[in-house]
Amino acid sequence: MKQFDRRCVLLGMGAGAATASPGLRSPLWAQAAAHKIGVGSFEVNILSDGTLLLPTSVALPGRDTGEVDALFAQAGLPAGGIIAQVNVAVVKTPDALILIDTGGGGDFMPGVGKLADALEGAGFAADAFTHVIFTHAHADHLWGVIDPFDGGTRFPNARHIMSVAEFGYWTKPGREADVPDLFKPMALGTARRLTAITERIEQRKSGDEIVPGVQLVDTAGHTPGHISVRLQSGNEQLLVGGDALSHALVSFSNPGWRWGSDMDAGQAITTRLRLLDQLASEKMILLGYHLPWPGLGRVERRDKHFRFVPV
């Protein structure tokens, strides 16, 4: 039982998503093939690093169980657990081949670590990537960057990009002593991996354009330096949102609820509300890292709330 509890805590640090709600696709536990869409002249391939299971008690700490169960039942969701897809984006532009986040790797949690095989199966060689962008440094977004054989990066020719605030936060000496117990193992493991690739990291700021049409967007709160990535080509746009909106029901219908893996709950709520309003107003497509496969949808206003509508 202790082993299971520890596993749930570790999982809670980086994961969170809904399986389905009215109008959402049914969940799949593994995705064997890439999902491809176009954004103007860009090609976006979505690959799966696997699937995680998160107890609702970890995802929504302090929230009344009956309230959560009632909300989920109304939406046709099972009680007691949340299936979290891990949707990783590969973006091909005329100038670059970009990987956004690198999955959890083989030593994070059962159910993830499938990205390397997914990339190979889709025809993407690791040494072909020109850029790797990290939305943030939680394990399920960062730990897959490390090559298990030599301890360096899996992507030898890529520029590795992370926000200044995110890199500085996780690499501060003794960080593990400053974070809640939930995040202590995460802090140690992330610091170790960032140390291994420190010379490869380019620290950038929100608003920076990495290549034409690929811009970093401030979505801090889930972590101190969390960023999203706006893709724009011609008249088409897509936001790769990382974990800014991570649950296809709660993040949209109840954005003011605290999410267990948000490191600054207040700022995360403010970010969610701002982002929901922006996405709904601009009718921009969202790609969510943990939303139901393949994680693509639009945000619609519904009375005083919002909803996620898959596309």
C-alpha positions in Angstrom: 0.0 0.0 0.0 2.9 2.4 0.8 4.3 1.8 -2.7 1.0 2.6 -4.3 0.6 5.8 -2.3 4.1 7.0 -3.2 3.3 6.3 -6.8 0.2 8.4 -6.6 2.0 11.3 -5.1 4.7 11.2 -7.7 2.1 11.0 -10.4 0.2 14.0 -8.9 3.2 16.2 -9.5 3.0 16.2 -13.2 -0.2 14.8 -14.5 -3.8 15.6 -14.8 -6.5 15.2 -17.4 -10.1 14.2 -18.1 -11.1 11.2 -20.0 -14.3 12.3 -21.5 -17.4 14.5 -21.1 -20.3 15.2 -23.3 -19.0 15.6 -26.8 -15.5 14.4 -26.0 -13.8 11.4 -27.6 -13.5 8.2 -25.6 -10.1 7.7 -24.0 -7.5 5.3 -25.4 -4.7 3.9 -23.2 -2.1 4.1 -25.9 -1.8 5.8 -29.2 0.1 3.8 -31.8 0.2 6.4 -34.6 0.7 10.1 -34.9 -2.2 12.5 -35.4 -1.3 15.2 -38.0 -2.8 18.6 -38.6 -1.8 21.7 -40.6 -1.5 25.2 -39.2 -1.0 27.3 -42.3 2.3 26.1 -43.8 3.3 24.3 -40.6 2.7 20.6 -40.0 1.9 19.5 -36.4 2.3 15.9 -35.5 1.0 14.8 -32.1 2.6 11.7 -30.6 1.9 9.8 -27.5 4.3 9.3 -24.6 1.7 7.1 -23.0 -1.0 7.4 -20.4 -1.1 8.1 -16.6 -3.7 7.5 -14.0 -4.2 10.1 -11.3 -6.5 9.7 -8.2 -8.9 12.5 -7.9 -7.9 13.0 -4.3 -4.5 14.0 -5.5 -5.7 16.0 -8.5 -8.2 18.1 -6.5 -6.9 18.2 -2.9 -9.3 19.6 -0.4 -12.3 19.4 -2.7 -15.3 17.6 -1.3 -15.4 14.1 -2.8 -19.2 14.2 -3.2 -19.0 17.5 -5.1 -16.4 16.1 -7.5 -18.2 12.8 -7.9 -21.4 14.6 -8.7 -19.7 16.8 -11.3 -18.0 13.8 -12.9 -21.2 11.8 -12.9 -23.1 14.6 -14.7 -20.5 14.6 -17.4 -20.4 10.8 -17.7 -16.9 10.4 -16.0 -16.0 7.6 -13.6 -15.3 8.6 -10.0 -12.0 8.0 -8.2 -9.5 8.4 -11.0 -8.5 10.5 -14.0 -6.9 9.2 -17.2 -4.1 11.6 -18.3 -3.0 11.4 -21.9 0.5 12.6 -22.6 0.3 14.4 -26.0 3.6 15.6 -27.4 3.8 18.0 -30.3 6.3 17.9 -33.2 6.2 21.1 -35.3 7.6 21.2 -38.8 8.1 24.8 -40.1 9.9 25.9 -43.3 12.9 26.7 -41.0 12.8 24.1 -38.2 11.8 20.8 -36.7 10.7 21.5 -33.2 9.8 19.1 -30.4 7.7 20.6 -27.6 8.3 18.7 -24.3 10.0 15.3 -24.2 7.7 13.1 -22.1 8.5 11.3 -18.9 11.2 8.9 -20.0 11.5 5.3 -18.8 12.2 6.0 -15.2 9.3 8.3 -14.2 6.1 6.2 -14.0 4.6 3.1 -15.5 2.5 4.0 -18.6 4.8 6.6 -20.0 8.2 6.6 -21.7 6.9 5.7 -25.2 7.9 8.9 -27.0 11.3 7.6 -28.3 9.5 4.7 -30.0 6.7 6.9 -31.2 9.2 9.3 -32.8 10.9 6.5 -34.6 7.7 5.0 -35.8 6.6 8.4 -37.2 9.9 8.8 -39.1 11.5 11.5 -36.9 15.1 10.9 -36.1 16.4 12.3 -32.8 19.3 14.0 -34.5 17.0 15.8 -37.0 15.4 18.1 -34.5 16.6 21.7 -34.6 14.8 22.8 -31.4 13.4 21.3 -28.2 11.1 23.6 -26.2 10.1 22.8 -22.7 6.8 24.3 -21.4 8.0 23.5 -17.9 10.2 21.1 -16.0 7.8 18.7 -14.3 8.9 15.1 -14.8 6.4 14.1 -17.5 7.5 17.1 -19.7 11.3 17.0 -19.1 12.7 13.7 -17.9 12.4 12.0 -21.4 15.1 14.4 -22.7 17.9 12.2 -21.2 19.5 9.5 -23.2 19.6 6.5 -20.9 22.9 5.2 -22.4 25.2 8.3 -22.2 23.3 10.5 -19.7 23.1 13.4 -22.1 20.4 14.7 -24.3 18.6 12.4 -26.8 18.5 15.3 -29.3 22.2 16.1 -30.0 21.6 18.8 -32.7 18.8 20.6 -31.1 18.7 23.9 -29.3 17.1 23.3 -25.9 14.8 26.2 -24.8 13.3 26.9 -21.4 12.0 30.1 -19.8 14.5 32.0 -17.6 12.2 31.7 -14.6 11.6 28.0 -15.0 15.3 27.1 -15.3 16.3 29.4 -12.4 13.7 27.9 -10.2 14.6 24.2 -10.5 18.3 24.7 -10.6 18.5 26.8 -7.4 20.7 24.9 -4.9 18.6 23.3 -2.2 15.3 23.8 -4.0 14.0 20.5 -2.7 14.0 21.9 0.8 11.7 24.8 -0.2 8.9 22.9 -2.0 6.0 21.0 -0.5 6.5 17.3 0.2 4.6 16.5 -3.0 7.3 18.1 -5.1 10.5 17.1 -3.3 11.3 14.0 -5.4 10.4 16.0 -8.5 12.7 18.8 -7.5 15.7 16.4 -7.0 15.1 14.5 -10.2 14.5 17.6 -12.3 17.6 19.4 -10.9 19.7 16.3 -11.7 18.6 16.2 -15.3 18.9 19.9 -15.9 22.4 19.8 -14.5 23.2 17.1 -17.0 22.1 19.3 -19.9 22.8 22.8 -18.5 25.2 23.7 -21.3 22.5 22.9 -23.9 19.8 25.1 -22.3 19.0 28.5 -23.8 17.1 30.6 -21.3 14.4 32.7 -23.1 11.6 35.0 -22.1 7.9 35.0 -22.9 7.3 37.0 -26.1 10.4 35.6 -27.7 10.0 34.3 -31.2 12.1 31.1 -31.5 11.7 30.8 -35.3 9.3 32.8 -37.5 5.8 32.0 -36.4 6.7 30.2 -33.1 6.4 32.4 -30.1 6.7 31.8 -26.3 3.7 32.8 -24.2 3.6 33.4 -20.5 1.3 31.0 -18.7 3.0 30.8 -15.3 1.2 29.3 -12.3 1.3 25.6 -12.8 5.1 26.2 -12.4 6.9 29.5 -11.8 8.1 29.8 -15.4 5.5 27.8 -17.3 5.2 28.8 -20.9 2.9 27.9 -23.8 3.9 28.1 -27.5 1.8 30.0 -30.0 2.1 28.8 -33.6 1.0 31.2 -36.3 1.2 30.7 -40.1 -0.8 32.8 -42.4 -4.2 33.3 -40.8 -4.1 30.1 -38.8 -3.1 29.8 -35.1 -2.7 27.1 -32.5 -1.6 27.3 -28.9 0.4 24.4 -27.5 -0.7 24.9 -23.9 1.3 22.5 -21.8 -0.4 22.1 -18.5 -2.1 25.6 -18.3 -5.4 23.8 -19.1 -5.0 20.2 -18.2 -8.4 18.7 -17.5 -11.1 18.7 -20.2 -13.9 19.2 -17.6 -12.6 20.9 -14.5 -10.1 23.3 -16.1 -12.9 24.7 -18.3 -16.1 24.5 -16.3 -14.5 25.1 -12.9 -11.3 27.0 -13.6 -11.2 28.4 -10.0 -10.8 25.0 -8.5 -7.3 24.3 -7.2 -5.4 21.7 -9.2 -3.0 19.5 -7.1 0.1 19.9 -9.2 -0.2 23.6 -9.6 2.7 25.1 -7.7 1.1 28.5 -7.3 -2.6 27.9 -7.2 -3.6 31.5 -7.2 -1.5 32.4 -10.2 -2.6 29.3 -12.0 -6.2 30.2 -11.6 -5.6 33.7 -12.9 -3.7 32.3 -15.9 -6.5 29.8 -16.6 -9.2 32.5 -16.6 -7.2 34.8 -18.9 -6.3 32.0 -21.3 -9.9 30.7 -21.5 -11.1 34.2 -22.3 -8.4 34.6 -24.9 -8.9 31.3 -26.6 -12.7 31.7 -26.7 -12.5 35.2 -28.1 -9.9 34.4 -30.7 -11.4 31.0 -31.5 -7.9 29.6 -31.5 -7.2 25.9 -31.4 -5.7 24.5 -28.2 -3.4 21.5 -27.9 -3.4 20.3 -24.3 -0.7 18.0 -23.1 -3.1 16.0 -20.9 -6.4 16.5 -22.7 -8.1 13.5 -24.3 -6.2 12.2 -27.3 -5.1 13.9 -29.4 -5.6 16.9 -27.2 -7.0 19.3 -29.8 -10.0 21.5 -29.3 -11.6 24.9 -29.1 -12.8 26.8 -26.0 -16.5 27.9 -26.0 -18.3 30.1 -23.5 -21.2 28.4 -21.9 -23.3 30.5 -19.6 -20.9 31.8 -17.0 -18.4 29.0 -17.7 -16.4 27.5 -20.5 -16.2 24.2 -22.2 -13.7 22.3 -24.3 -14.9 21.2 -27.7 -12.7 18.7 -29.6 -11.8 19.3 -33.2 
